[in-house]
Amino acid sequence: MYIVREIFYLQFGRYKDAKVLIDEATKGGLLPQTTGNRFLTDFTGESYRLIFESSYVTLADFEKELAKDMGTADWKGWYEKFKVLVRHSKREILKQIS
């Protein structure tokens, strides 16, 4: 099992705007529809992080889902609105070992 974390470092004070867009994307089915999906925000540490965590059996499953989701016009339009709220981002891919 692989856990993928998409970590977005938001611009100061833009969390509420990002949350509205995340809700829109979730309701619109624009994000990966895998088991174990969850959105997290920081409670301590560096402020204004938004983390999307999802699980995949194989890395090939992750790549397939990524290509499918990011290839739609709806997703591209949504992402144009979302990315202006982000200072920078990173991705972590973790392998669950037990």
N, C-alpha and C positions, 0 to 999 in steps of 0.2 A: 504494500500500500504506500502511496506517495501523497504527501500533504503539500499543497502549493499555497504559498502566502504571497499575495500581491499587497505590498505595503506602499501606501500613498501618504506623503508628507504634505499636508494641506497648507495653503497660505493662512497666515494668522487671521482668525475670526471668520473663516469660511466653512467651518464644520456644518452649520445649519444648512447652507446652500448645498453642500455635498450630500448631506443626508436626504434632502428632498430629491436629488437626482438618483441616489441609490434606491430609494423607494420606487421612483418612476421606472428604473431599469428592472427592478425585481418584479414589479407588477406586469411589466411589458414583456417579460421573458427574455430580456436582452443579455442576461448573464448565464454562465454555465449552470445547467440543471443537474448537478451531481449530488450524491449523498454526502452529508457532512458539511454542506455549505454553511458558512456563518460570516457575519460581519462583526468586527471588533473595533473598539476605539481605545485609546490609551487611558489609563487611570492614573498612572505615574510615569515618570520618564519623560522623554521628548514629547512635547504637546502637539496636538493637531495631527495625529496619525489616524488613518483609516485603513483597516486591514481586512481583506477579503480572503478567507481560507476555504479551500475546497480539497476534496480527496479523489484520488484516481487509483485504479488497480495497477495500471502501467503508465509509463511516460508517453507511450504511443496514444493512450486514451486522452491524456492531457493535450497533446499536440492536435489531435483530431477535434476535440471540443473547442480549442482555441481558434483553430482555422474556421470552424463552422460559425462560431459566435461573432468573431471579428470581421467576417466577410459580408455581413448584412448591411444594407443601407441604413436601417433603423439604428443599429449599434454605432455605426460611424457618425451619424448625426448626434446621438446621445453623447458619444465620447468627445466630440468637439466642445460641447457645453461643460463636460466634466473636467477636461484637462486644463482649462484656464484656472481652476481652483487649486491645482497641484503645483507645489514647488519642485518636487522631484519624487521619484518612486524607485522601488527595487522589488525583486522577486526572490523568494526563497523556495527551494524545492527540497523537501525533507523526505527521507525514507523511514517509514515506521518499521522498527525492528522487533517489537513485541506488543 
